[in-house]
Amino acid sequence: MEKVKIYSRFERFWHWTQMMLIITLGLTGFEIHGSYHLFGFEESVRLHSASGWAFLVLTIFALFWMIVTGQSRQFVPVRNNVKSQVMYYISGIFRNEPHPVPKTPESKLNPLQRIVYFGLIILVFPVQLITGFLYLYFHYPDNPFALEGLETIAVLHTLGAFLLVVFVMIHLYLITTGHTIGSNLKAMITGYEELEQTEN
């Protein structure tokens, strides 16, 4: 095994800040929806709105960073090894089979991760941001703007929230599937991961 720098400081900052914002948005959003009582409605609205703006700013910085550094290529879906990656998660991982797509600094994401993250970046996140801000600025009666029939926007926003909840649950499971149960988590904290040495 060889200790390799995989994640830059910005990537780790982006990851953990995004995680905290998604959790805050989820907790406050479902409270606004009436699912439970935690912060109180008014405080949840305030936290949800502030977190939404923070998420937008973080996303803009992350997109700029990805484009400038060329890291955007990490998120482009590929067709190679998709089936083998699916079979690995279905059965191979339980048989201690080797990972079909070894991680490298140049290719940090496996084919399924690329598809999922690409979908989040170009579909789920934009839908959440657009529907969230539409609902925020066109919903409340004291706002000079008014739109009728916001049910579709609210349903889309809620659907996106459920997709993010599912993603977080799967993500929490998958971080335990590294060389050790905590190696993936440690890598996202330190930036370094132990990878198998490759023959030159």
Secondary structure, DSSP 8 states (H G I E B T S, - for coil): -EEEE-S-HHHHHHHHHHHHHHHHHHHHHHHHTTS--SS-HHHHHHHHHHHHHHHHHHHHHHHHHHHHHTGGGGGS---TTHHHHHHHHHTGGGGT---SS--BTTB-S-HHHHHHHHHIIIIIHHHHHHHHHHHHHHHSTTSS---S-THHHHHHHHHHHHHHHHHHHHHHHHTT-SSSTTHHHHHHHHSEEEE-----
